[in-house]
Amino acid sequence: MNDNNTIECRKCKYYYITWDEKFPYGCRAMGFKGKMQPSIVVKKNSGTKCMMFRKKKTPEDANQNK
């Protein structure tokens, strides 16, 4: 999460960029794509933060386990 308590979708393992110019951002966990970041759509529609966020594993995470 960032400073204003919103989820950064690009750090989530379910987030992806689509090939659809009209709906460029997608969430595999919730099965939708849209014009805005998925976490913003979830917050606007439900009033709560995204509950499906799972931190994406990075090369730095792998190095910490060694």
C-alpha positions in Angstrom: 0.0 0.0 0.0 1.1 3.6 -0.5 1.0 6.6 1.7 -2.7 7.4 1.3 -3.7 3.8 2.2 -4.7 2.7 -1.3 -3.4 -0.5 -2.8 -0.8 -0.4 -5.6 -2.2 -2.9 -8.1 1.1 -3.1 -9.9 2.6 -4.8 -6.9 -0.1 -7.5 -6.8 0.3 -10.9 -8.4 -3.2 -10.8 -9.9 -2.7 -7.4 -11.7 -2.1 -7.3 -15.4 -2.0 -5.0 -18.4 -4.5 -5.9 -21.1 -4.2 -5.5 -24.9 -7.6 -3.8 -24.9 -7.1 0.0 -25.4 -10.5 0.8 -23.9 -9.9 -1.3 -20.8 -6.1 -1.4 -20.1 -6.0 -2.7 -16.5 -7.0 -6.1 -15.3 -7.4 -8.2 -12.2 -7.2 -12.0 -12.6 -8.5 -12.6 -9.0 -11.7 -10.7 -9.6 -12.0 -11.4 -13.3 -12.4 -8.0 -14.7 -10.6 -5.3 -16.6 -11.3 -1.5 -16.7 -10.2 2.0 -17.4 -8.9 2.5 -13.9 -6.6 0.6 -11.6 -8.6 -2.4 -10.2 -8.2 -1.3 -6.6 -9.8 2.0 -7.3 -12.7 0.3 -9.0 -13.2 -2.0 -6.0 -13.0 0.9 -3.5 -15.5 3.0 -5.5 -18.0 0.1 -5.8 -17.7 -1.6 -2.5 -16.5 1.2 -0.2 -13.7 -1.1 1.1 -10.1 -1.8 0.0 -9.4 -4.7 -2.2 -9.3 -7.9 -0.2 -7.6 -10.0 -3.0 -4.2 -8.2 -2.9 -1.3 -10.6 -2.8 2.2 -9.2 -3.0 4.0 -10.2 -6.1 7.2 -12.1 -5.6 10.3 -10.1 -6.7 13.9 -11.1 -7.2 14.7 -9.3 -4.0 12.3 -11.6 -2.1 14.1 -14.6 -3.4 17.5 -13.2 -2.3 16.2 -12.7 1.3 15.5 -16.4 1.6 19.1 -17.4 0.9 
